Every structure is written in structure tokens, then in C-alpha cells.
Amino acid sequence: MSEEAVQQRMSEIYDPDTLKQHFHTEPDERIRQKDVPERLQLIFEKREPAAPNEFPKEAQWMYPLLFSTAAEEEAEPAQVELRLESVRTLLSILREGEATGPDAEDGTPAPRVHLEPATVQHFRKELWRPAGISEAQLRRLVDLDAQYGHLQVTPSPDPDPEPQPRPRAPTPTPTPCPCPCP
């Protein structure tokens, strides 16, 4: 039996709630077909593929949010650059995956493996530890990436709207004092 025939037969036998409970819906099948961790698919499902030079801009935006002002002031320029490069690399691995080897001779890109933040945290420490990035900052990267993506999609207000006259508040009229003052 083909995959589609099995799906059709299951939908005839079981009610939709049971199929959903056991992860046999169409979206679940799409997730299973991709060779990307499910959590990352759900996190990045609404994100467009990264534009060229997006990661350096995003790393610049994230830097003050990841590192305190005191840490920024104390850091040497080489340390700041190392941190920025590490954040760029981490963003690239999380969003695009990591190449498993060199590209083929015919120009075909090498397969990419997508790593979850927990995997990077435990097995790829060389990517973030030398830059002085903590585990909490590493976990926060995904949240900040989602915020950055939301900011990129959210339309900005008209940069030069026509000024609207501000309504004037009515001037309060003085009320007479109830006491017998002179």
C-alpha cells in the first residue's frame, strides 16, 4: 500500500481527534518528511530564508540585548568581534544548518544538518564558550531571533506622516470656593 492509501484508510477508520492525538495529521506528515528537528521547524515556520548579510545585522542588534552595558564597556574590541562572530555562526547553524562537508565538485552544496540549541549547548561548546557566551545567553538566542524576525515582518509606521493638529483640552473654569473667604 502506498503512503497516501494508508493515510486515506486511517482517516476512514479513525476520527480526526484520534488522528490528531496520535500525530497522524497532514501537518505532522510534513514535519516528518523534513530532515530538520521538529522544534526548529515550529520555531522558524513563519520565517523567510535568511537574506544575504542578515546574520551580521541580526548579531549587531542582539549584542546589547545579550550582554550588559557594563560587559560591553569592559570588553576589548577583539572580544566584541569574537562574540559577534560567534553569534553570527550560532544564528547560521540554527536557521540554515551546518554543512556536513565540502560542496561537491559539480557545485552541489553539501547536505546540511540542523542542530537544536540544546545540542549546540552540550556538543558544540567550541562555538560559544571561547566568546564568553553563557548557557543562558545561548538559550536566549532563539527568543531574540524570533523577536528580530517579528520586527522584520511588522510594518513600520509611515516615516513622514502629515502632522495632525493636537486637540486642545478644554480650559477648566474656576469653581467658587464654598467657604466664606475674603
Secondary structure, DSSP 4 states (H G I P E B T S, - for coil): --HHHHHHHHHHHS-HHHHHHTT-SHHHHHHHHSSS-HHHHHHHTTPPPPPTTHHHHHHHHHHHHHS-HHHHHHS-HHHHHHHHHHHHHHHHHHHH-EESSPPPTTSPPPPEE---HHHHHHH-GGGTTTTT--HHHHHHHHHHHHHHHHHHHSPPPPSSPPPPPPPPPPPPPPPPPSS---
